[in-house]
Amino acid sequence: MIEDYIDDILKERLDEDNYNKLVRIKNPYLHRFIAKYVQLCNPDKIFVSDGSKDSIEYIRKAAIKNGEEKPLAIRGHTVHFDGYYDQARDREHTKFLVSKGV
């Protein structure tokens, strides 16, 4: 079971649908990790993808709406430009930059 204070943070910051998607993942380490960075980063909104077609469509539309991607003439295709040196993400070595002691 999720520790009470972790559960309180998640319930307060996620809407019911996203909270339920998250707690279906039975991993207390993940719950603590997310709660920690929700408090640190204080996002306006938190979305939990369950890999469904609806989740994928939501992510695609949000990327266009937020200007992260632009639609192409070919229906369903988009383009995403990063910085010149930002060619890919190495998931094993991606780090968060935080203040000392956090």
N, C-alpha and C positions, 0 to 999 in steps of 0.2 A: 504494500500500500504506500502511496505517496505520503511522505512526512507532512504533518498538518500545516506547518508554515509554508512549505513549498506549494502544497495544494491551495492554500489561501492566495498566494501570489498569482498562481496560474488561473484560478477562478476569477480573481479580480481583473486580470488583464486580458484574458481571452474571452471571446463570446462563447456561448454554450456549444455551438457546433464545433468550433476549433478546439475548445477544451476537451470535448468528447473524443475527437479524433486523436488528440495527443495522449490522453490517458489509456486509450486502447493499446498503446505501445507500452508494454509492461517492462519499463526500464527506468528505475529510480535515478540512475546516473544521468540519463537524458533529461528527465524532469528537473533535476537540480541544476543542470547546465543551462537549460532554457530559462528557468526562473532567475538564475544569477544574471544572465545577460539581458533579460527583460528589465531587471532593475537597473543595470548599468547603462543600457542604451536608451531606455524609456521610449520605445517605438509608439507611434500613434495607433498602429494596428498590427495584429499578428495573424498570419495565415498559416495553417497547417495543411500541407498537401497530402492527400491520401493516394495520389497516383491515378485517380479516376479521370475519366474524360472531362468531367465538370471542373475538376481542379486544374487540369492542364489548360483548359480553355480560359479559366479565370486568370492564370498566370500569363498566358499569351496576351490577353486583353489588357491586363495591368501593365505589362511591359510597354505596350504601344501607348497607352494612356499617360504613363509616366515619362515618355520620351526616351526610354531605354532602347527601344527598337522602332523601326519604321517599316510600314507595309510596302511590299514590292508590287509590281504590276501582276505578278503571278499570284492568284488567289491562295491565301493560306501561307504565304511565304513572307518572311520579314528579314531585315538586315540589322545587325547589331555591330556598332563600332566601339572599340575600346581604345585606350591609349596605344601609341605606337609600340611600346615595349610590353604591353599587357596582352600577351599572345594566348595564354591559357592559365587555368588554375591548377595548381598541384595540391589536390585535396589533402594529401598526407602532410604537407608543410605549410598550409594556410594558417596564419596567425592573426590574433586580435591585438591591436595596439591599445594598451590601457595604461593608466597612471601607475607608478610604482606602488606596490602594496595591494593592488586590486586583485 
